[in-house]
Amino acid sequence: MKNILRPALVLFIVLTFLTGIVYPLLVTGLAQALFPSQAHGSLIVRDGKVVGSSLIGQQFTDPSHFWGRPSATSPMAYNASASGGSNLGPMNPALTDVVKDRVAALRAADPTNLAAIPVDMVTASASGLDPHISLAAAQFQLGRVATARKLSAQALQVLIDQATQRPILGLLGEPVVNVLQLNLALDAHFSHGNTR
């Protein structure tokens, strides 16, 4: 029994040391060296203050800002510690009611906009934390933001174009707009009192 236990215990200690200490330190060190921004959470800093992460959405409700996708996290929207969707299927009446309420809120915020509402403006992502909206969703909001800011649609279109992330290699994915980065650029170019 002693002949079996000793090698097993030594192997257990060696593997614990390698996989529990050496490997995590090596991976962390490589990440810090090769991808420092991502390793620190892709944080966005303005004037020496962290204002968010490019990977986690935030709630914007001011008409003079672009709004992101709805969030289904609880107990509050965009709760990074409770990532998850609503798990409501497309035939669920509760989802239909939520979508109807969101459509009504968007129509009330911009009654002159009769364009079709992009689906990502009324449905939450699977994580509930998606920081991006589709290009169509940004275009849909352009009139509301331009009116609230008293700006031309062309001036806002330039910012949307600059904030648009194109598909990888022109093939993988669709063009998306990071809402936080777009709103920060909007505030930087066209000063507005509140950043939310």
N, C-alpha and C positions, 0 to 999 in steps of 0.2 A: 504494500500500500504506500509506503514511504517513497518507493521508487517512482510511483505514478504521481503522487501529490506534489513532490518537489518540482519536477519539470513543468507541471501544469501551473503551479503558482508562479514560477519564474516567467513563463510565457505570458501569463495574465498580467504581471507587473510590467513586463517589457511592452506588450501591446497597449496597455493602458497609458504608459508614458508616451509611446509613439503616436497613438491615435487621439489621446486626450490632451496632450501638451504640445508635442513637436509639430504635428500636422496643423492644428488650429493656429499656432504662432506663425508657421511658414505661410499658410494661406492668407492670414491677416497682413503679414509683412509684405507679401507680393501684391495684395490688393492696394495697400497704402502706397506702395512704390509705383505701381503701374496705372492704377485708376483711383487717384486720391479723392476726386470729387464724388464718385460713386461710392467709395468706401465710407465716406462720411455722410451718406444719405442724400446726395445730390441737392444739398441745401442752397437756397437762394438768399444772398446777403445784400442788403441795401443800407447804405450809410452805417456800416458796422453792425447792423442788426439783422438777425435771421428773420425773414418774412415768410418762409415756407420752404417746401421741397418741390422740385420739378416733377416728382413722382407721385405726389399726393394732392388730390384736389382740395379746394377750399370753397366755402359757400360765399357767393357774392349775390346780394339782393338789391343793391343800389342800381337804379335804371341807367346810370351813367357808366356802368361797367358791364363787361360781357359776363354772362352767367355760364356756369359749367353744367355738367350732367347732374341730375338728381342723385342723391346718395341714399342708400337703404340701410346704412349702418345705424346701430343704436348704442347708447341712448341718445346720441346726437349725430347729426350729419357729418360725414367725413371723419369719423372716429377711427384713426389708424390702428387702434388696439382691438377693434372689433370688425375687421374687414369681412365683408360678406354681402351677398345680395338678399333680396326679399324672399327668394325661392317661390315666388308666385308664378304659376304657369300662365300661358297666354289665354287660357279659357277660364281662369279664375276671376269671378266677379269683383273681387277686391282689387286686383290689378287694373281692371277696366275702370273702376271708380277713381283710383289714384291717377291714372293717365288722363281721365276726363277733367279732374281737378287741375292737373298741371297744364293741360291745354287751355282751360279757362283762365288760369293765372297769366299765361303767356299772352293770350288775346287781350286781357285787361291791361297788361303792361304796355301794349303797343296796338291799340285798336285799329289803326290804319293799315297794319300789316296783314294782308289777306293771303300771303304765301303759305304753302304747305309747311307744316311744322316738322322739322327733321326728327326722326324717331329718337335720336340720342338726347333730345331736349326734354323728353317726357318719360324716358325709361332709365333706370339706374344700371350701371355696369355690374358685372358679376362680383367685383370686389367692393363696389360702393365707394371707391377712392379714385376713380379714373380722373386724372388731371386734364385730359384732352377732350376736345369736342371736334366734331367733323367740320370740314371747311364749310359745308352747307349750314351747319348750326351757327357758325360765326357770321356768315352772310345773312342769315335770318335775323340776327340781332343788330346788324349794322345800322338800320334806320333808327331804332330806339336809342342806341348809344349816341348816334350823331345828333339827334334831336335834343337829348338830355345835355349834351356837351356844347351844343350850338356849333357843330363842326360840319364840314362837308363830308359826304360819303367817300369821296376820293381820298381825303386825308386819312380816314380810318382804314380804307382798303389797303393803303400802303403799309400800315402797321400789321394788318392781318396777313398780308403777303410775307412780311418779314418774320412773323411769328409762326408761319406754317412750316411744319416738319414734313418733308417729302418722303415718299417710300424709299426704303433701303435699296440701293442699286436701281432705283426707278421701277422696281418690280414688287418688292415685298411690303405689303400693307397699303394703306390709303393715306392721303394727306390729312394731317390732324393739326390742331392748334392747341398749344398749352395755354389754358385760360389765365393762370396766374402770371405767366411771363407776358402775355398780351396786355393784361390790365396794368402791370408794372410799367410797360413801355408806354401805354396810354397815359398814365399819370405823369411819367417823366416828360413826355412830349407836349402834353396838353394839361397843364397843372390843374388839379382838382383837389379840393380840401380833404376828402376822405379817401383812403386807399382800399376801402371795402365796398 
